[in-house]
């Protein structure tokens, strides 16, 4: 017998070889915020494939990130960059102070 074909010895003195362990792989539990699956229509738009999202899955932004996670295709809103955030905020109001005093740090007690 080759070394890889040796039967597994049982921990118990039954005289029978131990059965190999089976590993069950299951879907992870659904997140608390997950919605039940819905069906969407896939269609051709020019040279691209498109998906018509149901109303409850609409995005707020016009740009999304797309990537694969195993067999799944994930779509999520693209995070806003700092530049986009500052652009969206706009200029500060006229009465915003030019100089804000920097207070000294508060002392921290030893733990």
C-alpha positions as CSV (number, residue, x, y, z in Angstrom):
1,X,0.0,0.0,0.0
2,X,1.3,3.5,-0.8
3,X,1.5,6.0,2.1
4,X,-1.4,8.0,0.8
5,X,-3.7,4.9,0.6
6,X,-3.3,3.8,4.2
7,X,-6.7,3.4,6.0
8,X,-7.4,5.9,8.7
9,X,-7.1,4.3,12.1
10,X,-10.1,4.5,14.4
11,X,-9.7,6.2,17.7
12,X,-12.1,3.6,19.1
13,X,-11.2,0.0,19.4
14,X,-13.9,-1.3,17.1
15,X,-11.5,-2.9,14.6
16,X,-13.1,-0.9,11.8
17,X,-11.3,1.9,10.1
18,X,-12.6,5.4,10.8
19,X,-14.7,7.1,8.1
20,X,-13.2,10.1,6.5
21,X,-14.7,13.4,7.7
22,X,-17.1,15.1,5.4
23,X,-17.1,18.8,5.3
24,X,-20.4,20.5,4.5
25,X,-20.2,23.9,2.8
26,X,-23.3,26.0,2.9
27,X,-24.3,29.5,2.1
28,X,-23.5,32.0,4.9
29,X,-26.5,33.2,6.8
30,X,-28.3,36.1,5.3
31,X,-27.3,39.5,6.7
32,X,-29.9,41.3,8.9
33,X,-30.4,43.9,6.2
34,X,-30.7,41.5,3.3
35,X,-33.9,41.5,1.3
36,X,-35.4,38.4,-0.2
37,X,-34.1,37.6,-3.7
38,X,-36.0,39.1,-6.6
39,X,-35.9,38.4,-10.3
40,X,-34.6,40.9,-12.8
41,X,-34.7,41.0,-16.6
42,X,-31.4,40.8,-18.5
43,X,-31.3,42.4,-21.9
44,X,-28.8,43.7,-24.6
45,X,-28.1,47.4,-24.7
46,X,-25.8,48.1,-27.6
47,X,-22.7,45.9,-27.1
48,X,-23.3,45.6,-23.4
49,X,-25.5,43.3,-21.3
50,X,-27.8,45.2,-18.9
51,X,-30.1,44.3,-16.0
52,X,-33.3,46.1,-15.2
53,X,-33.3,46.4,-11.5
54,X,-36.6,46.2,-9.5
55,X,-37.6,49.4,-7.8
56,X,-36.5,48.2,-4.3
57,X,-32.9,47.8,-5.6
58,X,-32.5,51.2,-7.3
59,X,-29.3,53.1,-6.7
60,X,-29.1,56.8,-5.5
61,X,-26.0,57.5,-7.6
62,X,-25.3,57.2,-11.3
63,X,-22.1,55.2,-10.9
64,X,-21.7,51.8,-9.3
65,X,-18.8,49.4,-8.6
66,X,-19.1,45.9,-10.0
67,X,-17.0,42.9,-9.0
68,X,-17.2,39.1,-8.6
69,X,-17.2,37.3,-5.2
70,X,-17.1,33.6,-6.0
71,X,-20.0,32.9,-8.3
72,X,-21.8,36.1,-7.3
73,X,-21.7,39.4,-9.2
74,X,-21.9,42.3,-6.7
75,X,-23.1,45.8,-7.6
76,X,-22.7,48.6,-5.0
77,X,-22.7,52.3,-5.1
78,X,-19.2,53.8,-5.7
79,X,-18.0,55.5,-2.5
80,X,-17.6,59.3,-2.8
81,X,-14.1,60.7,-2.9
82,X,-13.1,63.6,-0.6
83,X,-12.9,65.8,-3.7
84,X,-16.5,64.9,-4.7
85,X,-17.7,65.5,-1.1
86,X,-16.1,68.9,-0.9
87,X,-17.5,69.8,-4.3
88,X,-21.0,68.7,-3.2
89,X,-20.7,70.7,0.1
90,X,-19.9,73.9,-1.8
91,X,-18.3,77.0,-0.5
92,X,-18.4,77.9,3.2
93,X,-20.9,80.6,4.3
94,X,-19.7,84.3,4.4
95,X,-19.9,84.4,8.2
96,X,-17.7,81.3,8.7
97,X,-14.7,82.3,10.9
98,X,-11.3,82.6,9.2
99,X,-9.4,81.6,12.3
100,X,-10.7,79.0,14.7
101,X,-8.6,78.7,17.9
102,X,-7.0,75.3,18.5
103,X,-7.7,74.3,22.1
104,X,-5.1,72.4,23.9
105,X,-5.6,68.6,24.2
106,X,-7.5,67.4,27.3
107,X,-5.4,65.4,29.8
108,X,-5.9,61.6,29.7
109,X,-6.0,59.7,33.0
110,X,-3.7,56.7,33.2
111,X,-5.6,53.4,33.1
